[in-house]
């Protein structure tokens, strides 16, 4: 099941959540404690942010004993990539039309 683009945008709109997701995507699996050490917010806030990222399908958790480890799921960004591709094609078309118009005006 593909994630809802609205939920992805909402989850990534917060700079702290974006930083947590980016850290997990860059550095791999991390414990809540390790994420808290660099997040600049309290452990309960990190857990709340991770919960929102998990609901959006951006991260997965793995409980191990008393710790929970999180991993980013970059494939969950596919709906955003698809959405951006649509607008990329739209703007390429518009710029091509503008270029054609400007060339005609120069003649």
CNS distance restraints for C-alpha pairs under 8 A (distance, minus, plus):
assign (resid   2 and name CA) (resid  76 and name CA) 7.32 0.50 0.50
assign (resid   2 and name CA) (resid  79 and name CA) 7.25 0.50 0.50
assign (resid   3 and name CA) (resid   7 and name CA) 7.50 0.50 0.50
assign (resid   3 and name CA) (resid   8 and name CA) 7.24 0.50 0.50
assign (resid   3 and name CA) (resid  56 and name CA) 6.69 0.50 0.50
assign (resid   3 and name CA) (resid  57 and name CA) 6.41 0.50 0.50
assign (resid   3 and name CA) (resid  76 and name CA) 6.47 0.50 0.50
assign (resid   3 and name CA) (resid  79 and name CA) 6.84 0.50 0.50
assign (resid   4 and name CA) (resid   8 and name CA) 6.43 0.50 0.50
assign (resid   4 and name CA) (resid  56 and name CA) 7.54 0.50 0.50
assign (resid   4 and name CA) (resid  79 and name CA) 7.30 0.50 0.50
assign (resid   5 and name CA) (resid   9 and name CA) 6.11 0.50 0.50
assign (resid   5 and name CA) (resid  79 and name CA) 5.77 0.50 0.50
assign (resid   5 and name CA) (resid  80 and name CA) 6.08 0.50 0.50
assign (resid   6 and name CA) (resid  10 and name CA) 6.14 0.50 0.50
assign (resid   7 and name CA) (resid  11 and name CA) 5.98 0.50 0.50
assign (resid   7 and name CA) (resid  56 and name CA) 5.53 0.50 0.50
assign (resid   8 and name CA) (resid  12 and name CA) 6.11 0.50 0.50
assign (resid   8 and name CA) (resid  56 and name CA) 5.65 0.50 0.50
assign (resid   8 and name CA) (resid  57 and name CA) 7.93 0.50 0.50
assign (resid   8 and name CA) (resid  58 and name CA) 7.64 0.50 0.50
assign (resid   8 and name CA) (resid  77 and name CA) 7.57 0.50 0.50
assign (resid   8 and name CA) (resid  80 and name CA) 7.60 0.50 0.50
assign (resid   9 and name CA) (resid  13 and name CA) 5.85 0.50 0.50
assign (resid  10 and name CA) (resid  14 and name CA) 7.52 0.50 0.50
assign (resid  11 and name CA) (resid  17 and name CA) 6.89 0.50 0.50
assign (resid  11 and name CA) (resid  18 and name CA) 7.81 0.50 0.50
assign (resid  11 and name CA) (resid  52 and name CA) 6.26 0.50 0.50
assign (resid  11 and name CA) (resid  53 and name CA) 5.89 0.50 0.50
assign (resid  11 and name CA) (resid  56 and name CA) 6.59 0.50 0.50
assign (resid  12 and name CA) (resid  17 and name CA) 6.08 0.50 0.50
assign (resid  12 and name CA) (resid  18 and name CA) 5.12 0.50 0.50
assign (resid  12 and name CA) (resid  53 and name CA) 7.94 0.50 0.50
assign (resid  13 and name CA) (resid  17 and name CA) 7.70 0.50 0.50
assign (resid  13 and name CA) (resid  18 and name CA) 7.16 0.50 0.50
assign (resid  14 and name CA) (resid  18 and name CA) 6.18 0.50 0.50
assign (resid  15 and name CA) (resid  19 and name CA) 6.08 0.50 0.50
assign (resid  16 and name CA) (resid  20 and name CA) 6.22 0.50 0.50
assign (resid  16 and name CA) (resid  39 and name CA) 7.05 0.50 0.50
assign (resid  16 and name CA) (resid  49 and name CA) 7.74 0.50 0.50
assign (resid  17 and name CA) (resid  21 and name CA) 6.11 0.50 0.50
assign (resid  17 and name CA) (resid  49 and name CA) 5.73 0.50 0.50
assign (resid  17 and name CA) (resid  50 and name CA) 7.40 0.50 0.50
assign (resid  17 and name CA) (resid  53 and name CA) 7.22 0.50 0.50
assign (resid  18 and name CA) (resid  22 and name CA) 6.01 0.50 0.50
assign (resid  19 and name CA) (resid  23 and name CA) 6.02 0.50 0.50
assign (resid  19 and name CA) (resid  39 and name CA) 7.78 0.50 0.50
assign (resid  20 and name CA) (resid  24 and name CA) 6.24 0.50 0.50
assign (resid  20 and name CA) (resid  35 and name CA) 7.08 0.50 0.50
assign (resid  20 and name CA) (resid  39 and name CA) 7.17 0.50 0.50
assign (resid  20 and name CA) (resid  50 and name CA) 7.95 0.50 0.50
assign (resid  21 and name CA) (resid  25 and name CA) 6.08 0.50 0.50
assign (resid  21 and name CA) (resid  53 and name CA) 7.74 0.50 0.50
assign (resid  21 and name CA) (resid  58 and name CA) 7.48 0.50 0.50
assign (resid  21 and name CA) (resid  59 and name CA) 7.49 0.50 0.50
assign (resid  21 and name CA) (resid  72 and name CA) 6.22 0.50 0.50
assign (resid  22 and name CA) (resid  26 and name CA) 5.95 0.50 0.50
assign (resid  23 and name CA) (resid  27 and name CA) 5.69 0.50 0.50
assign (resid  23 and name CA) (resid  28 and name CA) 7.51 0.50 0.50
assign (resid  24 and name CA) (resid  28 and name CA) 4.92 0.50 0.50
assign (resid  24 and name CA) (resid  29 and name CA) 6.07 0.50 0.50
assign (resid  24 and name CA) (resid  30 and name CA) 6.68 0.50 0.50
assign (resid  24 and name CA) (resid  70 and name CA) 7.42 0.50 0.50
assign (resid  24 and name CA) (resid  71 and name CA) 5.83 0.50 0.50
assign (resid  24 and name CA) (resid  72 and name CA) 5.21 0.50 0.50
assign (resid  25 and name CA) (resid  71 and name CA) 7.34 0.50 0.50
assign (resid  25 and name CA) (resid  72 and name CA) 5.12 0.50 0.50
assign (resid  25 and name CA) (resid  73 and name CA) 7.43 0.50 0.50
assign (resid  25 and name CA) (resid  74 and name CA) 6.84 0.50 0.50
assign (resid  28 and name CA) (resid  71 and name CA) 6.12 0.50 0.50
assign (resid  28 and name CA) (resid  72 and name CA) 7.19 0.50 0.50
assign (resid  29 and name CA) (resid  69 and name CA) 6.28 0.50 0.50
assign (resid  29 and name CA) (resid  70 and name CA) 5.41 0.50 0.50
assign (resid  29 and name CA) (resid  71 and name CA) 4.57 0.50 0.50
assign (resid  29 and name CA) (resid  72 and name CA) 7.47 0.50 0.50
assign (resid  30 and name CA) (resid  34 and name CA) 6.14 0.50 0.50
assign (resid  30 and name CA) (resid  35 and name CA) 6.52 0.50 0.50
assign (resid  30 and name CA) (resid  69 and name CA) 5.32 0.50 0.50
assign (resid  30 and name CA) (resid  70 and name CA) 5.45 0.50 0.50
assign (resid  30 and name CA) (resid  71 and name CA) 6.77 0.50 0.50
assign (resid  31 and name CA) (resid  35 and name CA) 6.31 0.50 0.50
assign (resid  31 and name CA) (resid  67 and name CA) 6.78 0.50 0.50
assign (resid  31 and name CA) (resid  68 and name CA) 5.72 0.50 0.50
assign (resid  31 and name CA) (resid  69 and name CA) 4.20 0.50 0.50
assign (resid  31 and name CA) (resid  70 and name CA) 6.18 0.50 0.50
assign (resid  32 and name CA) (resid  36 and name CA) 6.04 0.50 0.50
assign (resid  32 and name CA) (resid  43 and name CA) 7.37 0.50 0.50
assign (resid  32 and name CA) (resid  46 and name CA) 7.19 0.50 0.50
assign (resid  32 and name CA) (resid  47 and name CA) 6.98 0.50 0.50
assign (resid  32 and name CA) (resid  67 and name CA) 7.43 0.50 0.50
assign (resid  32 and name CA) (resid  68 and name CA) 6.28 0.50 0.50
assign (resid  32 and name CA) (resid  69 and name CA) 6.38 0.50 0.50
assign (resid  32 and name CA) (resid  70 and name CA) 7.35 0.50 0.50
assign (resid  33 and name CA) (resid  37 and name CA) 6.35 0.50 0.50
assign (resid  33 and name CA) (resid  43 and name CA) 7.20 0.50 0.50
assign (resid  34 and name CA) (resid  38 and name CA) 7.06 0.50 0.50
assign (resid  35 and name CA) (resid  39 and name CA) 5.95 0.50 0.50
assign (resid  35 and name CA) (resid  46 and name CA) 7.32 0.50 0.50
assign (resid  36 and name CA) (resid  40 and name CA) 7.00 0.50 0.50
assign (resid  36 and name CA) (resid  41 and name CA) 6.73 0.50 0.50
assign (resid  36 and name CA) (resid  42 and name CA) 6.54 0.50 0.50
assign (resid  36 and name CA) (resid  43 and name CA) 5.48 0.50 0.50
assign (resid  36 and name CA) (resid  46 and name CA) 6.11 0.50 0.50
assign (resid  39 and name CA) (resid  46 and name CA) 7.32 0.50 0.50
assign (resid  41 and name CA) (resid  45 and name CA) 6.22 0.50 0.50
assign (resid  41 and name CA) (resid  46 and name CA) 6.70 0.50 0.50
assign (resid  42 and name CA) (resid  46 and name CA) 6.33 0.50 0.50
assign (resid  43 and name CA) (resid  47 and name CA) 6.13 0.50 0.50
assign (resid  44 and name CA) (resid  48 and name CA) 6.16 0.50 0.50
assign (resid  45 and name CA) (resid  49 and name CA) 6.13 0.50 0.50
assign (resid  46 and name CA) (resid  50 and name CA) 6.08 0.50 0.50
assign (resid  47 and name CA) (resid  51 and name CA) 6.12 0.50 0.50
assign (resid  48 and name CA) (resid  52 and name CA) 6.45 0.50 0.50
assign (resid  49 and name CA) (resid  53 and name CA) 6.26 0.50 0.50
assign (resid  50 and name CA) (resid  54 and name CA) 5.97 0.50 0.50
assign (resid  50 and name CA) (resid  59 and name CA) 7.50 0.50 0.50
assign (resid  51 and name CA) (resid  55 and name CA) 6.15 0.50 0.50
assign (resid  52 and name CA) (resid  56 and name CA) 6.28 0.50 0.50
assign (resid  53 and name CA) (resid  57 and name CA) 6.34 0.50 0.50
assign (resid  53 and name CA) (resid  58 and name CA) 5.22 0.50 0.50
assign (resid  53 and name CA) (resid  59 and name CA) 5.82 0.50 0.50
assign (resid  54 and name CA) (resid  58 and name CA) 5.65 0.50 0.50
assign (resid  54 and name CA) (resid  59 and name CA) 4.88 0.50 0.50
assign (resid  54 and name CA) (resid  60 and name CA) 6.07 0.50 0.50
assign (resid  54 and name CA) (resid  61 and name CA) 7.78 0.50 0.50
assign (resid  57 and name CA) (resid  73 and name CA) 7.35 0.50 0.50
assign (resid  57 and name CA) (resid  76 and name CA) 6.19 0.50 0.50
assign (resid  58 and name CA) (resid  72 and name CA) 5.95 0.50 0.50
assign (resid  58 and name CA) (resid  73 and name CA) 5.22 0.50 0.50
assign (resid  58 and name CA) (resid  74 and name CA) 6.83 0.50 0.50
assign (resid  58 and name CA) (resid  76 and name CA) 5.68 0.50 0.50
assign (resid  58 and name CA) (resid  77 and name CA) 7.44 0.50 0.50
assign (resid  59 and name CA) (resid  70 and name CA) 6.43 0.50 0.50
assign (resid  59 and name CA) (resid  71 and name CA) 5.44 0.50 0.50
assign (resid  59 and name CA) (resid  72 and name CA) 4.34 0.50 0.50
assign (resid  59 and name CA) (resid  73 and name CA) 5.24 0.50 0.50
assign (resid  60 and name CA) (resid  70 and name CA) 5.59 0.50 0.50
assign (resid  60 and name CA) (resid  71 and name CA) 5.33 0.50 0.50
assign (resid  60 and name CA) (resid  72 and name CA) 6.47 0.50 0.50
assign (resid  60 and name CA) (resid  73 and name CA) 6.92 0.50 0.50
assign (resid  61 and name CA) (resid  68 and name CA) 6.50 0.50 0.50
assign (resid  61 and name CA) (resid  69 and name CA) 5.55 0.50 0.50
assign (resid  61 and name CA) (resid  70 and name CA) 4.44 0.50 0.50
assign (resid  61 and name CA) (resid  71 and name CA) 6.42 0.50 0.50
assign (resid  62 and name CA) (resid  68 and name CA) 5.61 0.50 0.50
assign (resid  62 and name CA) (resid  69 and name CA) 5.05 0.50 0.50
assign (resid  62 and name CA) (resid  70 and name CA) 6.26 0.50 0.50
assign (resid  63 and name CA) (resid  67 and name CA) 5.96 0.50 0.50
assign (resid  63 and name CA) (resid  68 and name CA) 4.25 0.50 0.50
assign (resid  63 and name CA) (resid  69 and name CA) 6.15 0.50 0.50
assign (resid  64 and name CA) (resid  68 and name CA) 5.86 0.50 0.50
assign (resid  64 and name CA) (resid  69 and name CA) 7.36 0.50 0.50
assign (resid  73 and name CA) (resid  77 and name CA) 7.98 0.50 0.50
assign (resid  74 and name CA) (resid  78 and name CA) 7.97 0.50 0.50
assign (resid  77 and name CA) (resid  81 and name CA) 6.33 0.50 0.50
assign (resid  78 and name CA) (resid  82 and name CA) 6.09 0.50 0.50
assign (resid  79 and name CA) (resid  83 and name CA) 6.11 0.50 0.50
assign (resid  80 and name CA) (resid  84 and name CA) 6.07 0.50 0.50
assign (resid  81 and name CA) (resid  85 and name CA) 6.07 0.50 0.50
assign (resid  82 and name CA) (resid  86 and name CA) 6.49 0.50 0.50
assign (resid  83 and name CA) (resid  87 and name CA) 6.76 0.50 0.50
assign (resid  84 and name CA) (resid  88 and name CA) 5.99 0.50 0.50
assign (resid  85 and name CA) (resid  89 and name CA) 6.22 0.50 0.50
assign (resid  86 and name CA) (resid  90 and name CA) 6.33 0.50 0.50
assign (resid  87 and name CA) (resid  91 and name CA) 6.13 0.50 0.50
assign (resid  88 and name CA) (resid  92 and name CA) 6.10 0.50 0.50
assign (resid  89 and name CA) (resid  93 and name CA) 6.17 0.50 0.50
assign (resid  90 and name CA) (resid  94 and name CA) 6.38 0.50 0.50
assign (resid  91 and name CA) (resid  95 and name CA) 6.08 0.50 0.50
assign (resid  92 and name CA) (resid  96 and name CA) 6.09 0.50 0.50
assign (resid  93 and name CA) (resid  97 and name CA) 6.27 0.50 0.50
assign (resid  94 and name CA) (resid  98 and name CA) 6.21 0.50 0.50
assign (resid  95 and name CA) (resid  99 and name CA) 6.07 0.50 0.50
assign (resid  96 and name CA) (resid 100 and name CA) 6.27 0.50 0.50
assign (resid  97 and name CA) (resid 101 and name CA) 6.20 0.50 0.50
assign (resid  98 and name CA) (resid 102 and name CA) 6.12 0.50 0.50
assign (resid  99 and name CA) (resid 103 and name CA) 6.18 0.50 0.50
assign (resid 100 and name CA) (resid 104 and name CA) 6.29 0.50 0.50
assign (resid 101 and name CA) (resid 105 and name CA) 6.21 0.50 0.50
assign (resid 102 and name CA) (resid 106 and name CA) 6.26 0.50 0.50
assign (resid 103 and name CA) (resid 107 and name CA) 6.64 0.50 0.50
